[in-house]
Amino acid sequence: MASLKARKTAGKVFRYSIIVIGTIIALFPIYEMLTTSLKNPVDAFSIPPKWFFVPTLKNYKDVLFSSNFSRYFVNSLVVAASATVASVAAGSLAAYSLASFNFLGKKSVIVGTLIMRMIPPVILVVPIFILYRSLGLTNGRLGLILVYIALNLPFNIWVLRTFIMEIPHELEESAFMDGCSDFTTFRKIILPLIAPGIAVASIFTFRISWNEFILSLVLTNRNTRTLPVAVSLFLTDTGTEWGKITAIATIIAVPAFIFTFTAAKSLIMGLTAGAVKG
């Protein structure tokens, strides 16, 4: 009996040790980014690394009050928010159609959506640039928003379609019997019930649009570039300004974290919202 209890205790200690070690490994890059952003250039380049140093906010001041940071921040916010709203809205409508209606070519649309999701965005950079140049959409925020909508739409459709398919069909039939149209049923019955899926889709779409670099680098100019592209400005011929890079990287991470934790609350709230007919 004692040996069995000892084995259980040893097993718990081992599992918790693995969890702690994994957490430390996962959080170490974030710790390194934060500490480097608070170091002066001498401490940032010191070998071996300095674990104890006098923190400074100079890197944040240089980033926030120079290099057109406010313009880049607004560009990122407008692009990410617009792409998130449009992509989730279009994705929810498409997901409802694919989950609730039968039409010619439905399976082809579903498979095609999955294939589009599997294509790496970097492969599309050159074709998109050539197309946008012919349409006059380069160097603007609109073109970047349209690209992010297209890239995130397949994922949103698949996620939201899964949530919609789990809703009992009797709820839709009850709404139709009460005289609701398809769109009214979608707006009043389906949307509240798939709030968890909308939260998940919104989080992923916002984070991808907020952090994306390659397409933003190619499709924007000095006035419309986003924050991830602004990071590259600190890679100069004279050296890499790690303090400023980690400072702006920390600033970039903050809105994504805030949005994630705020939207995560609706994952629980949306599980029962709208389930009771008024």
N, C-alpha and C positions, 0 to 999 in steps of 0.2 A: 504493500500500500504506500509505504513511504517512498519507495523507488519510483512508483507510478507518479506520485505527486511531484517528485524531483524532476522527472522527465518532462512533465507538463510545464513546470516552472522554467526549466532550461529552454524548452521550446518557445515560450513566451518571450524570454530574454533574448533569444536569437532573433525572433521575428521583429521585436521592437528595435533591436540593434541594427538590423538591416534597414528598417524604416528610417531611423535616425541618420544612418550613414547616407542613405539615398537622398534624404532631405538636405543634408549638408552639401552634398555634391551638386544638387539641383540649384541651391540658393547661392553657392559660392560665386558664380559669374555675376549675379546681381550685387552681391557684397563688394566684389572687386570693382564693378562699375561705379557704385556709390562712393567708395573710398577714393578711387582714382580721381573722380570729379571734384573731390575736396582737397586734393593735393596740389602743391605748387609744382612747376616743371622739374625742379631738382628732385623732389621726392617721388614724382611720377616715374622718372627714368632711373631711379636708384637701383643698383644691383648689389646685393640681394634686396628684394622689396622691403620697404619700410612698413611695419605693421603698426607702429606708433608714430604719429606725426601731428603737427599743429594744423588743424583744418582751416581752409580758406574758402571764401565764396567768390573769389576773383573769377574763376572759370565761368560761373553762372552769370556774373555781372557782364563779362565780355560777350557771352552768348546772347543774353536777354536784351542788352542795350546797344547791340551792334549787329552787323551782318544781316540787316533786314529781317530779324527773327519774327517780328510781329506779322509781316507779310507772309512769310512761309507758314507760320502757324495758322493763319486764316485760310490760306490755300489748302492746307491739309485738312482742316476742320470742314470746310465747305465741300471738298471732294469726298471725304470719307462719309460725312453725314448724308450728302445727296445720294451717293451710291448705295448706302445702306437702306435708306428709305425706299428708293425706287426699286432696288433689287429684291427686297423682302416683299414689297407690295406686289410686284409682278410675279414673283415666285409663289406667293400664296394663292393668287388667282390661277396660275398655271397648275399648281399642285392640286387645287380643288377640282379643276377640270379633268386632270388625269386620274384622280382618285374616285370621282363620282359619276363620270359620264363615259359612255362607250361611243367611239367614233372611228372612222376609217383611218388607219395609220397610227393608232394609239401606241401600239407596241414599238413601232419604229421611232416615235417621238421619245418614248421612255429610254430606249436603248441609245438613241442619238444624244440625249441629254447626259447619260452616263459617260459616253465616249468623249463628249466635250469636256467633262470634268477631268478626264484622264490626261488631257493634252497639257504639257508644261507651258506656262505662260511665256517663258523665254523664247520658245520656238516661234511665237506669234509677233515678236517685236518688229522684225523687218517688214513682214507683210502689212502689219497695222500702220507702221510709219509711212510706207509707200501709199497706202490707201488714204491715210489722213492728209498727207501732203497734197494729193490730188483733190481732196475735198476741202482743203483749207482749214482743217481742224487741229493742226499742230500748234504748239506753243500756247495752248489755251486750257482752261480747266474743264470745259465741256467735253472735249475729246477724251480726257482722262477719266471723267465720270462715266462716260458711255462704255469705256473699256472695262472699268471695274464692275459695272452692272453686268456686262456680258460674262465676265470671268466668274462672278459669284452666283449668277442665276442658276446654273445646273445644281450646285450644292444646295441652294435654298429650296429648289423644287423637290429634290429627293428627300431632304429632311422634313419639309412640311407635308409632303405627300404621305410619309410614314405616319405622322401624327393624325392626319385626316382619316386615313384608313382604319385607325383604331377607334374612331368615333362610331357608336352604334348607328346603323342606317335608319333605325326607327325614329331618331330625332329629326332627321331631314324629312322623312315621310310625314311626321306630325306637323312640321312647319308647312309643308306643301298643302296638307289638308286644311290648314288654317288660312290658306290663301297667299302664302308668302311666295315671292318669285325666287328664282335661283340666286340672284344677287342678294336679295334680302335674307335668304336663308344663310348664305355665306357670311354676310355681315353680322347678323344677330345671333346665329347659332354656332357656326364653324369657328369664326375668328376668336371669340372668347375661350373656346375649348382648346385651341391650339396655341394659346399664349406661351406655354413652355417652348414649343417649337419656334415660335417667332422670336423669343428671347435668344435661343441658341443661334438661329440664323443671323440675327442682328449682331450678336457678339462677334461671330466669326467674320461676317462681312465687314464690319467696322474695323476690326483688327487687321484684316488682310489689306483693306484699302488704306488704312492709316500707316502701315509699315512698309508697303510695297515700294521698291526702289527702281528696278530696271525700267519699267514702262514710264514711270514718272521722269526718270533721267532723260529718256529719249523724246518724250512727247511734250515737255515743258521747256520754258526758257528762264532767264534770270528773274523775271517778274512773276511767273506762275509756278515755279518749282516748289515742291513740298519739303517738309522737314527732313525725311530720310535722305533726300538729295542734298540738302543743306549740310549734312554731316560731311559729305565728300569735300566741302570747301576747306576743311581743316587739314586735308591731305595736300600739303604744299611741297614745293621743290626744296625748301629748307628743312623739312622734317614733318613729322606727324605730331599734331598738337593733341595728345591723348587726354589731357585735362578737359579741353573744350569739347572733344568728341564724346567723352563719357558724360559730360554735363548735359549736352543736348540730347544724348541718348536717354539719360534719366528723365529729362523733361518730356521726351516723346513717349516714354513708357507710362507716365502718370495718367494721362487721359484714358489710355486703353485699360489700365487697371481700374480706374474709377468707373468707367462704363461697364466693365465686366462684372464688378461686384454689385453695382446698382441694378443692372439688368438681371443678375442672377436671382434676385429676390422674387422676380415675377415668375421664375420657374416653378416655385411652390404655389404662389397665388393663382396662377393660371390653370392649375390642375383641376380645380372644381369651379372656376368662374364660368357662369353661363350654363351650368349643367341643369339648373332648376328652371323650368318654364314659368314665366311670369304671367 
